[in-house]
Amino acid sequence: MTVTLADVAARARVSPATVSRVLNGNYPVAAATRERVLRAVDELDYVLNGPASALAAATSDLVGILVNDIADPFFGIMAGAAQSQIGGLEGAGAGRAGGEKLAIVCNTGGSPERELTYLTLLQRQRAAAVILTGGAIEDPEHSALVAAKLAKLADGGARVVLCGRPPLPERGEGGSGPGPVVAALAFDNRGGGRRLTEHLLALGHRTIGYVAGPEERTTTRHRLEGHREAMAAAGLPEDDGLTVHGPYDRRSGYDATLELLRREPGLTAVVAANDTVALGACAALRDRGLRIPDDVSVAGFDDLPFATDTVPALTTVRLPLYEAGARAGRLAMGREAAPPGGIASVPAELMVRGSTGVARG
């Protein structure tokens, strides 16, 4: 026999409306009453009719988290932290359907088309919130399509949060008016890139190769701009042919470093687009018989968990990925107030370790 909302209400000795408020999490309910309702839900094994509830309400219990690659720790850490706030994995009442949401991780593989497809599907499902992680694709047409999709989601009642992604242009004539985003947590990629190169310059390095990420990504551009700002401030060429672009993976770091050594055998330092790329750079240098940092210094970006376990430990820029992801989850759930103006800069911290040293010669 199917358990109904009325059955739960009778067991908890409350009205059906109170049961609905507890399960939807859309109205304050006394803690003791909430606990009684949730106990009745557990005892009766009541299952909320999700599709019917979504039709009755403005939004469903679904929250979408868009990532480029869930296997990449950069995205996995943020997605896991966001889910801990969305799915009730932290705090009291974990495991009970009392206002928590179902977090769905959408793996785009870096495809602009898949990003738009997932946003459309989440709109159809009346998602309660959407979190977009990582850098955006620098294509005006795609950016306009994403902004339009997010506007429709927001108009339907969804909270939209950007995590590690630049803010969107505001809606309205001439760029005025409220945008569709509740909050944008923007990493200080440019500042981190500048401080990393300044560290190498202070160690006497002047011939510095740069292994950049994909050219179409905002993260790539901002980190590279920071590097070039530091080089220009030191009176050095901003590029001089020592920048190679590629994917954010180990193979790219390996191949690009070999190419940099071919272009400039006197290279004394390599800055990698992220820590995974830096691993490939280190492997290429070792295969060429070069010592780190005695012959060539190597630096990464992000401070992923393995960065301290490399030999030598990797100098990098720390981004608070877990903290940012958790904050994005709270914002998506409406449990934290949006920052002033809807934009918060997430600081980047230089972590100096053994992979960088004084320039040879």
C-alpha positions in Angstrom: 0.0 0.0 0.0 1.4 3.4 -1.0 2.2 5.7 1.9 0.7 9.2 1.4 1.5 12.6 2.7 -1.5 12.4 4.9 -0.2 9.2 6.5 3.1 11.0 7.4 1.1 13.9 8.9 -1.0 11.5 11.0 2.1 9.7 12.3 3.8 13.0 13.1 0.7 14.6 14.6 0.9 17.6 12.3 -1.0 19.0 9.3 -0.1 17.8 5.8 0.9 21.4 5.1 3.6 21.2 7.8 4.9 17.9 6.3 5.1 19.6 2.9 7.0 22.6 4.4 9.5 20.3 6.1 10.2 18.2 3.0 10.4 21.2 0.6 12.5 23.3 3.0 10.7 26.4 1.8 9.3 27.6 5.2 10.6 27.8 8.7 9.5 24.9 11.0 10.3 24.4 14.7 13.2 22.0 15.2 11.2 19.6 17.3 8.4 19.5 14.7 10.8 19.0 11.9 12.5 16.1 13.7 9.0 14.5 14.3 8.1 14.8 10.7 11.5 13.4 9.5 11.2 10.5 11.9 7.7 9.7 10.5 9.1 9.8 7.0 11.8 7.3 7.9 9.4 5.0 9.8 6.9 4.9 7.0 9.5 4.9 4.2 7.7 7.7 2.5 9.0 8.8 -0.9 8.1 12.2 -2.2 6.7 12.2 -5.7 9.4 14.3 -7.3 7.9 15.0 -10.7 4.5 16.0 -9.2 6.2 18.1 -6.6 8.2 19.9 -9.3 5.1 20.6 -11.3 3.4 22.0 -8.2 6.4 24.1 -7.2 8.5 26.6 -9.2 11.5 24.3 -9.0 12.4 20.7 -8.3 14.9 19.1 -5.8 17.6 18.9 -8.5 20.8 20.9 -8.5 23.2 20.7 -11.5 27.0 21.1 -11.1 28.7 21.6 -14.4 32.4 20.5 -14.6 34.9 20.1 -17.5 36.3 16.8 -16.2 35.2 15.1 -12.9 38.4 13.0 -13.0 40.5 16.2 -12.8 41.1 17.0 -9.1 40.5 20.7 -9.8 36.9 20.0 -10.6 36.4 17.0 -8.4 37.3 18.9 -5.3 35.0 21.8 -6.1 32.1 19.5 -7.1 32.5 17.3 -4.0 32.6 20.3 -1.7 29.5 21.8 -3.3 27.6 18.5 -3.0 28.5 18.3 0.7 26.4 21.4 1.2 23.6 20.5 -1.3 23.0 16.9 -0.4 23.0 17.2 3.4 26.3 15.3 3.8 27.4 17.8 6.5 25.4 18.8 9.6 22.4 17.4 11.4 19.7 15.5 9.5 22.1 14.0 6.9 20.5 11.3 4.9 17.0 12.6 5.4 14.8 14.3 2.7 14.2 17.5 4.7 15.0 20.4 2.4 18.2 18.9 0.9 18.6 18.7 -2.9 19.8 16.1 -5.3 23.2 17.1 -6.8 23.9 16.0 -10.3 27.4 16.4 -11.7 27.3 17.1 -15.4 30.6 16.3 -17.1 31.0 18.5 -20.3 34.4 17.3 -21.3 35.2 20.9 -22.2 32.6 20.8 -25.0 30.7 24.1 -25.6 27.8 22.1 -27.1 27.5 19.8 -24.1 27.6 22.7 -21.7 24.5 24.2 -23.5 22.8 20.8 -23.7 23.1 20.3 -19.9 21.8 23.8 -19.2 18.8 23.0 -21.4 18.2 19.7 -19.7 18.4 21.3 -16.2 15.9 24.0 -17.3 13.5 21.3 -18.4 13.9 19.6 -15.1 13.1 22.8 -13.3 16.5 22.7 -11.4 16.5 24.5 -8.1 20.1 25.7 -8.8 23.0 25.4 -11.2 26.7 25.8 -10.4 29.1 26.3 -13.2 32.7 25.6 -12.3 36.0 26.5 -14.0 37.0 28.9 -16.7 34.6 30.0 -19.5 35.1 29.6 -23.2 36.1 32.9 -24.8 33.7 32.9 -27.7 31.2 35.8 -27.9 28.5 33.7 -29.6 28.8 30.8 -27.0 28.9 33.3 -24.1 25.7 34.9 -25.3 24.0 31.5 -25.6 25.1 30.5 -22.1 24.0 33.9 -20.7 20.6 33.4 -22.3 20.2 29.9 -20.9 21.2 31.0 -17.4 18.7 33.9 -17.7 15.9 31.4 -18.5 16.9 29.2 -15.6 17.0 32.2 -13.2 13.6 33.4 -14.5 12.2 30.0 -13.7 13.4 30.3 -10.1 16.8 28.6 -10.2 19.7 30.0 -8.3 22.8 30.3 -10.6 26.3 30.3 -9.1 29.6 30.6 -10.9 32.6 29.0 -9.1 36.1 29.8 -10.4 34.4 31.4 -13.4 34.4 35.1 -14.4 31.1 37.0 -13.9 28.7 37.4 -16.8 27.7 40.7 -18.3 24.7 42.2 -16.7 21.3 42.0 -18.5 19.4 44.9 -19.8 19.8 47.8 -22.2 23.4 48.9 -22.2 24.4 46.3 -19.7 22.2 47.6 -16.9 19.8 45.7 -14.7 20.2 42.5 -12.6 22.0 39.6 -14.1 20.9 36.0 -13.8 23.7 35.0 -11.5 23.2 34.9 -7.7 27.0 35.1 -7.2 30.3 34.7 -9.0 33.2 33.4 -7.1 36.1 34.5 -9.3 39.6 33.1 -8.7 42.5 35.6 -8.7 44.2 33.7 -11.6 45.9 36.9 -12.9 47.3 37.9 -9.5 48.5 34.4 -8.8 50.2 34.1 -12.1 52.0 37.4 -11.6 53.2 36.5 -8.1 54.5 33.1 -9.3 56.7 34.7 -12.0 57.8 37.4 -9.7 59.1 34.7 -7.4 61.1 33.2 -10.2 62.5 36.6 -11.2 63.6 37.2 -7.6 65.6 34.0 -7.8 67.5 35.3 -10.8 65.6 33.6 -13.6 65.4 35.5 -16.9 64.8 32.7 -19.5 61.4 31.4 -18.4 59.3 29.1 -20.5 55.5 29.0 -20.1 53.3 26.0 -20.7 49.8 27.5 -21.1 46.4 25.9 -21.2 43.9 26.0 -24.2 43.9 29.4 -25.8 40.1 29.7 -25.8 39.8 29.5 -21.9 39.5 32.5 -19.6 41.6 30.7 -17.0 44.4 30.4 -19.5 44.3 34.0 -20.5 44.2 35.4 -17.0 47.1 33.2 -15.7 49.2 34.1 -18.8 48.5 37.8 -18.4 49.7 37.7 -14.9 53.0 36.0 -16.0 53.5 38.6 -18.8 52.8 41.5 -16.5 55.6 40.3 -14.2 58.0 39.8 -17.1 57.2 43.3 -18.5 57.7 44.9 -15.1 61.2 43.3 -15.0 62.0 44.8 -18.4 61.9 41.4 -20.1 60.1 40.2 -23.3 56.6 39.1 -22.4 56.8 36.1 -24.6 59.9 35.8 -26.9 58.5 32.6 -28.4 58.7 30.8 -25.0 54.9 30.2 -24.6 53.4 26.9 -25.8 49.6 26.2 -25.5 48.0 22.8 -24.9 45.4 20.9 -22.9 45.4 20.9 -19.1 47.0 17.4 -18.8 50.3 15.7 -18.1 51.0 14.9 -21.7 50.8 18.5 -22.7 53.3 19.5 -20.1 55.7 16.8 -21.3 55.5 17.6 -25.0 55.5 21.4 -24.5 58.6 21.3 -22.2 60.5 19.4 -24.9 59.4 22.0 -27.4 60.6 24.8 -25.1 64.0 23.1 -24.7 64.3 22.8 -28.4 63.5 26.5 -28.8 65.8 27.6 -25.9 68.3 25.1 -24.6 69.4 27.6 -22.0 66.0 27.6 -20.3 66.2 28.0 -16.5 62.6 27.8 -15.4 59.2 26.4 -16.6 55.9 27.8 -15.4 53.1 25.3 -16.0 49.4 26.1 -16.5 48.4 23.8 -13.6 49.9 21.2 -11.3 49.1 18.3 -13.6 50.9 20.0 -16.5 53.8 20.6 -14.2 54.1 16.9 -13.6 54.6 16.4 -17.3 57.1 19.2 -17.4 59.1 17.5 -14.6 59.1 14.2 -16.4 60.4 15.7 -19.6 63.2 17.5 -17.8 64.3 14.3 -16.0 64.2 12.4 -19.3 66.6 15.0 -20.7 68.9 14.4 -17.8 68.2 17.8 -16.2 67.8 18.2 -12.4 65.0 20.1 -10.6 65.7 22.8 -9.4 69.5 22.7 -9.9 69.2 23.0 -13.7 65.7 24.0 -14.3 63.0 25.3 -11.8 59.4 24.2 -12.3 56.2 25.8 -10.9 52.6 24.9 -11.2 49.2 26.3 -10.3 46.2 25.2 -8.1 48.0 23.4 -5.3 46.3 20.1 -5.9 46.7 17.4 -3.2 49.7 15.7 -4.9 51.7 18.9 -5.2 53.4 18.3 -1.8 54.2 14.7 -2.6 56.2 15.3 -5.8 60.0 15.1 -5.6 61.0 17.8 -5.1 57.7 19.3 -3.7 56.1 21.6 -6.2 56.1 25.3 -6.0 52.6 26.4 -7.0 49.8 28.8 -6.4 47.1 27.6 -4.0 43.5 28.2 -4.9 41.1 27.3 -2.0 39.1 24.9 -4.2 37.2 23.1 -1.4 36.3 26.3 0.4 35.1 27.9 -2.8 33.1 24.8 -3.8 31.4 24.6 -0.4 30.6 28.3 -0.5 29.1 27.8 -4.0 26.9 25.0 -2.6 25.6 27.2 0.3 24.9 30.0 -2.1 23.0 27.6 -4.4 20.9 26.4 -1.5 20.2 30.0 -0.3 22.0 29.3 3.0 24.5 32.1 2.6 23.9 35.7 1.5 25.4 36.7 -1.9 28.5 39.0 -1.7 28.0 42.7 -2.4 27.4 43.2 -6.1 27.2 39.5 -6.5 30.9 39.1 -7.2 33.6 37.8 -4.8 37.3 37.5 -5.6 38.8 34.3 -4.3 42.5 34.9 -3.3 45.4 33.0 -4.6 48.4 32.2 -2.4 51.9 31.5 -3.5 53.3 28.2 -2.0 57.1 28.1 -2.3 58.6 24.6 -2.2 61.6 22.7 -3.4 60.9 22.7 -7.2 62.2 26.2 -7.6 65.6 27.5 -6.8 68.2 30.1 -7.7 68.9 30.3 -11.4 72.1 28.5 -12.6 75.0 30.5 -13.8 
